[in-house]
Amino acid sequence: MKKTFALLLALAIAFTSAVTLFHAAARADMVYIIPDSSTRELTEEELWDYQYDTLMFAFNEIFARHGYKFETGSRCYNWFTQMPWYVPNEEESSKSHSRSLNACSKLEWKNVNLIKQVRANMKAVGTTNPTGKGMPTPPSRNLKEMNGFTYVKLKEKQKLAVYSAPSENSFRAANGKASVSTNGAIYTMGWDNGWLLIIYETNNGQCRVGYVNGSKIKGKIPSLPQLALAHVSCEVVTDTFMTDDPAKTENPVTRLSAGMQVTYLTTMYNAAAWDYIETTINGQTTRGFVPSGTLSIDDVSELDAVDEMEQMDESDWGDNG
């Protein structure tokens, strides 16, 4: 009887420990910028503790809680789609007043407008508040995944040329021979002017992000979204490298020097944040990834829901709060 009781007690302790660890892991994945921005009135003083760019995500986080659907490929899309708590409302259109905005409480709207005001104040005094709080670490469960890419099934027995940018005149890796077999796994984010942005694993075990010409793909192609890329000129602020493999090897395609002008496209995430850019290599247009923090992009504003929000007045605001 004592042995049975001891065994049951041991099992109970083990189960309790497992549950505790599970909930701890779950909490670790519940990444928020301002965890209680939907339930507590924020203050101007505390918002000045954040960087200008971080507040952009904090603004959109309020809408993301209600399933606001961000433009595919945008910074907010790439950030929030990796969060286990984010469930986009696939039925709503970003072209009209969305149910996500209508679902926000008056307290949330008040916080939204305060964040907007603090950002405006930062801009007015010419600061991005660089010593403020930056972005939190992305969830560890996405350690080696590039978020925003999804599996796509293409007709097999095709070998498609892969370019670093959506043009056959752009840089092509592997000494100009980079290609992907449709017999293997291909993941995509969507279309860019008739070119499919993909990530795949090469024969030597590294990954590559690049484009395939949609007109060269045989068979039925699943319906995929158009990418929303920023195309904003910015400056490299510290010497860095650019890679087409931010998922595994991070092998450099080229080196970039401080002061160089490049075109910022978006930011993507796995265990780290990567800024996706466009530049030139030996006169050829080239796209790739640099570690976030090496570009002057704090002035790249992306308040995804602003256009919709500013068409609404207080009578449209939710009453729950």
Number of C-alpha atoms within 10 A of each C-alpha: 6 7 8 9 10 11 12 12 12 12 12 12 12 12 12 12 12 12 12 12 12 12 12 11 14 13 10 13 19 14 18 18 19 16 13 11 18 22 12 12 12 19 12 12 9 8 20 18 15 22 21 28 21 20 24 20 23 23 26 20 24 24 23 26 17 18 22 27 25 23 17 20 25 20 22 23 23 24 20 27 20 22 19 13 15 17 15 18 16 9 9 15 13 17 8 11 17 19 16 20 23 16 19 22 17 17 19 25 21 14 23 23 12 18 22 17 13 19 24 13 14 16 14 9 8 9 14 18 19 13 9 14 17 16 16 11 15 22 20 13 15 16 14 14 15 24 21 21 19 13 13 17 15 19 12 12 11 16 13 18 18 28 27 25 25 24 19 15 13 19 23 22 17 9 7 12 11 17 21 23 17 18 13 13 14 18 19 20 23 24 23 18 12 15 20 26 25 22 24 23 19 14 8 6 10 16 19 26 24 28 28 24 20 17 9 12 16 13 10 9 12 9 9 13 14 18 17 18 18 18 13 15 15 19 17 20 17 15 13 16 18 25 22 25 22 28 22 13 13 18 14 16 17 14 12 19 13 13 14 14 17 19 18 24 22 22 23 25 27 23 18 18 21 22 21 21 24 21 18 13 14 7 10 15 19 26 28 25 26 24 18 16 14 18 24 17 19 17 13 16 13 16 16 22 20 13 13 14 19 8 10 13 8 8 7 15 18 16 12 10 12
